[in-house]
Structures are given as structure tokens and as C-alpha cells.
């Protein structure tokens, strides 16, 4: 096999992403740091999910997007993913408080920015 063919095969192998990898890449580009005052209305509508600080926001978003119940259900059951609790808002959210966010319609997934 020529070096040219060898090189092309290696490149083709690396450019083929799984659907999950494609979703992670897409969501990574859609993640933003947003102040509470800009997303508070989504909380009021009940469309905001709080993602536990120990979880990777993008991976959680990818699992939600792909309906990966096997990964998501235990996180919901343990409240590592939950609708933004009022107590959390009262204790942590001021207009300038920043969150890492990503949209997985109809939800805004958020983590308090460290």
C-alpha cells in the first residue's frame, strides 16, 4: 500500500464520529456563560435544569439530546439533574451571577460558574 493510501485511510478513520461524538461537538459550540438576569425568565417558565457541579455539562446535554435514559435516569433520581430549585435561586442567584449554559430544547441546562 502506498504512503498516500495509508495516510488517507488514517484520516478517514479519525474523521468518522459517532452520533454521540457529533452531538458533543455541536453542543460544545453552543455552550455559553450567561448572567442570571438573562436566563431568569426560563426559570420562571419551569424550563431551567440545574446540573450538579460534579457532572460534565456537555456530556449531560448530549445524553439528554440523544434520549440516553440509561445515563440520565439515575442522575435525575439522585437529583444531580433537577428543575432549578427555588431554594438554590434564593441562596445563589443575583442578577450578575454567571452560569455555564447550553440549550437542549425545551430546557436550558445550567451550572453555576465556578
C-alpha positions in Angstrom: 0.0 0.0 0.0 1.4 3.4 -0.9 2.0 6.0 1.7 -0.7 8.2 0.2 -3.3 5.5 0.6 -2.1 4.8 4.2 -2.4 8.4 5.1 -5.9 8.7 3.6 -7.2 5.6 5.5 -5.9 7.0 8.8 -7.5 10.4 8.1 -10.9 8.8 7.2 -10.9 6.7 10.3 -10.4 9.8 12.5 -13.0 11.9 10.8 -15.9 9.5 11.3 -17.6 10.4 14.5 -20.2 8.5 16.4 -23.6 10.2 16.7 -22.8 11.0 20.4 -19.4 12.5 19.5 -21.1 14.6 16.8 -23.7 15.8 19.4 -20.9 16.6 22.0 -19.1 18.7 19.3 -22.3 20.5 18.3 -23.3 21.3 21.9 -19.7 22.3 22.9 -20.0 25.1 20.3 -23.4 26.2 21.7 -22.3 26.5 25.4 -22.2 30.0 26.8 -21.6 31.8 30.1 -24.8 33.8 30.8 -25.8 36.0 33.7 -28.8 35.1 35.8 -30.7 38.2 34.8 -30.6 36.9 31.2 -31.9 33.4 31.9 -34.2 34.1 34.9 -37.3 34.1 32.6 -36.6 30.4 31.7 -36.6 29.6 35.4 -40.0 31.3 35.8 -41.3 29.2 32.9 -40.0 26.0 34.5 -37.6 25.3 31.6 -34.4 25.5 33.5 -32.5 22.5 34.7 -29.7 22.6 37.3 -26.8 20.3 36.6 -24.7 19.2 39.6 -21.3 20.8 39.6 -19.5 17.4 39.6 -21.1 16.5 36.2 -19.8 17.5 32.8 -22.5 19.8 31.4 -21.8 18.9 27.7 -22.0 15.1 28.4 -25.2 15.5 30.3 -26.7 17.7 27.5 -25.6 15.1 24.9 -27.2 12.3 26.8 -30.5 14.3 27.2 -30.4 15.2 23.4 -30.0 11.5 22.5 -32.6 10.3 25.0 -30.0 8.2 26.8 -32.3 7.2 29.7 -29.8 4.7 31.0 -27.4 7.5 31.9 -29.9 10.2 32.7 -32.5 8.4 34.9 -30.0 7.7 37.8 -28.9 11.4 37.7 -32.5 12.6 37.9 -33.3 10.1 40.7 -30.3 11.3 42.7 -31.2 15.0 41.9 -27.9 15.6 40.1 -30.2 16.8 37.3 -33.3 18.7 38.5 -35.5 21.6 37.8 -33.8 24.7 39.2 -34.9 24.7 42.9 -36.3 27.8 44.4 -34.0 27.4 47.4 -31.0 27.3 45.1 -32.2 30.5 43.4 -32.7 32.3 46.7 -29.3 31.4 48.0 -27.2 31.7 44.9 -28.7 33.8 42.2 -28.1 37.6 41.9 -28.6 39.4 38.6 -24.8 39.2 37.8 -24.4 35.5 38.9 -22.9 33.6 36.0 -23.9 30.2 34.7 -22.5 27.9 32.1 -25.5 27.1 29.9 -26.5 25.0 26.9 -29.9 24.6 25.3 -31.5 21.2 24.9 -35.0 22.3 23.9 -37.2 22.9 25.7 -34.7 23.2 28.5 -31.8 25.4 29.4 -29.2 23.3 31.2 -27.2 25.3 33.7 -24.3 25.1 36.1 -23.1 27.8 38.4 -19.9 29.1 37.0 -17.0 28.3 39.4 
